[in-house]
Amino acid sequence: MFEIVLSVHLIVAFLLIVLVLIQHGKGADAGANFGGGGSSSQSVFGSGGSGSFLSRMTAIVATIFFVTSLTLAYIGSQKAKGYQSVAKEAAAAATVKPTDAPVIPN
């Protein structure tokens, strides 16, 4: 389960990076990014241009990224419950009381 969620998380992270890099800044003309006039970019993404489509996709992918992040944190915390820290193990070993068994001389 952990490996599947981790794989999805890595793919979504890469997709989120690509989506953010594809978007143009405020005030930038979408047609200049595609090497044509304003009409060519509107024909590809509709009359609203690429801004609303890419913004919506970025929001969806970011939501999936947050969900997978929280899922990985939960799975990791559940796996870590069975482990003790080295300091706790050393303290437990140091506080072991000797038994009342008789000592046999050599």
C-alpha positions as CSV (number, residue, x, y, z in Angstrom):
1,M,0.0,0.0,0.0
2,F,2.8,2.4,0.9
3,E,4.6,1.8,-2.3
4,I,1.5,2.4,-4.4
5,V,0.7,5.7,-2.7
6,L,4.3,6.8,-2.9
7,S,4.4,6.1,-6.7
8,V,1.2,8.1,-7.2
9,H,2.6,10.9,-5.0
10,L,5.8,11.1,-7.1
11,I,3.9,11.1,-10.4
12,V,1.5,13.8,-9.1
13,A,4.5,15.9,-7.8
14,F,6.1,15.8,-11.2
15,L,2.8,16.7,-12.9
16,L,2.3,19.6,-10.5
17,I,5.8,20.9,-11.3
18,V,5.1,20.7,-15.1
19,L,1.7,22.4,-14.7
20,V,3.2,25.3,-12.8
21,L,6.0,25.8,-15.3
22,I,3.6,25.7,-18.3
23,Q,1.5,28.5,-16.9
24,H,2.2,32.1,-18.0
25,G,2.6,34.9,-15.7
26,K,0.0,37.7,-15.1
27,G,-0.1,40.1,-18.0
28,A,1.7,37.7,-20.4
29,D,-0.1,37.0,-23.6
30,A,-1.1,33.4,-24.1
31,G,-0.6,33.7,-27.9
32,A,3.0,34.7,-27.4
33,N,3.7,31.4,-25.6
34,F,2.5,29.4,-28.6
35,G,4.2,31.5,-31.2
36,G,1.0,32.8,-32.8
37,G,-1.6,35.4,-32.6
38,G,-4.3,35.6,-29.9
39,S,-6.7,33.6,-32.1
40,S,-4.5,30.5,-32.2
41,S,-4.4,30.1,-28.4
42,Q,-8.1,30.7,-28.1
43,S,-8.8,27.9,-30.6
44,V,-6.7,25.4,-28.6
45,F,-8.1,26.2,-25.1
46,G,-11.4,27.9,-26.0
47,S,-12.4,31.5,-25.8
48,G,-11.1,31.9,-22.2
49,G,-7.6,31.0,-23.2
50,S,-5.3,28.6,-21.4
51,G,-5.5,30.4,-18.0
52,S,-8.6,28.9,-16.6
53,F,-7.9,25.4,-17.9
54,L,-4.4,25.3,-16.4
55,S,-5.5,26.9,-13.2
56,R,-8.2,24.4,-12.7
57,M,-5.9,21.5,-13.5
58,T,-3.2,22.8,-11.1
59,A,-5.8,23.1,-8.3
60,I,-7.0,19.5,-8.9
61,V,-3.4,18.1,-9.0
62,A,-2.4,20.1,-5.9
63,T,-5.4,18.7,-4.0
64,I,-4.4,15.2,-5.0
65,F,-0.8,16.0,-3.9
66,F,-2.0,17.1,-0.5
67,V,-4.2,14.0,-0.1
68,T,-1.3,11.7,-0.9
69,S,1.0,13.6,1.4
70,L,-1.4,13.2,4.3
71,T,-1.9,9.5,3.4
72,L,1.8,8.9,3.4
73,A,2.2,10.7,6.7
74,Y,-0.6,8.5,8.2
75,I,0.8,5.3,6.9
76,G,4.3,6.2,8.1
77,S,3.1,7.0,11.6
78,Q,1.3,3.6,11.7
79,K,4.4,1.8,10.7
80,A,6.5,3.7,13.2
81,K,4.3,2.8,16.2
82,G,5.9,-0.7,16.4
83,Y,9.4,0.7,16.6
84,Q,11.3,2.1,19.7
85,S,14.0,4.6,19.6
86,V,17.6,3.6,20.4
87,A,17.6,5.8,23.5
88,K,14.5,4.1,24.9
89,E,16.0,0.6,24.2
90,A,19.2,1.6,25.9
91,A,17.3,3.0,28.9
92,A,15.2,-0.2,29.1
93,A,18.4,-2.4,29.0
94,A,20.1,-0.3,31.7
95,T,17.1,-0.6,34.1
96,V,16.9,-4.4,34.0
97,K,17.0,-5.6,37.6
98,P,19.0,-8.7,38.4
99,T,17.0,-11.8,39.3
100,D,17.0,-13.4,42.7
101,A,18.6,-16.6,41.3
102,P,21.4,-18.1,43.5
103,V,24.9,-17.4,42.5
104,I,27.0,-20.5,41.8
105,P,30.7,-20.1,42.7
106,N,33.3,-21.3,40.3
